[in-house]
C-alpha cells in the first residue's frame, strides 16, 4: 500500500522486487509518493486480515498499479484476504478484472 499525492493506492509487484518511489513519481507525475502505514489502510479492506489484502483495488475504490515485469508473467499469486489462503490465476484474467495501470516502479532486490 502506498499513498500517491496523499491518496491511498495499491502498487502490485513481484515479491522479489522493491518499490522504486522515484519511478512511481516519474510514471504518475505525483511529487508526494510514500508507503502507507498499517493504520492508514487498516479500515480500507473490510473482511481482510491486515497485510493480506488481495490486489483488487477496484473492489475497494483504490487506484491499482502493476509493474510491467509482473505483467510479463503468465500467472499472479496473492493472499486471498487471509494469511493462510492463496489465489493463483492467469495474469491476463487479473488484468481483465482489475484494469490496473502499468508502471515501471521497481528496483531489483539485492
Secondary structure as GFF3:
##gff-version 3
##sequence-region A 1 110
A	DSSP	beta_strand	2	4	.	.	.	ID=ss1
A	DSSP	beta_strand	7	12	.	.	.	ID=ss2
A	DSSP	beta_strand	17	19	.	.	.	ID=ss3
A	DSSP	alpha_helix	21	28	.	.	.	ID=ss4
A	DSSP	beta_strand	33	35	.	.	.	ID=ss5
A	DSSP	alpha_helix	38	41	.	.	.	ID=ss6
A	DSSP	three_ten_helix	57	60	.	.	.	ID=ss7
A	DSSP	beta_strand	63	67	.	.	.	ID=ss8
A	DSSP	alpha_helix	68	71	.	.	.	ID=ss9
A	DSSP	beta_strand	75	79	.	.	.	ID=ss10
A	DSSP	beta_strand	86	90	.	.	.	ID=ss11
A	DSSP	alpha_helix	91	98	.	.	.	ID=ss12
A	DSSP	beta_strand	101	103	.	.	.	ID=ss13
A	DSSP	beta_strand	106	108	.	.	.	ID=ss14
###
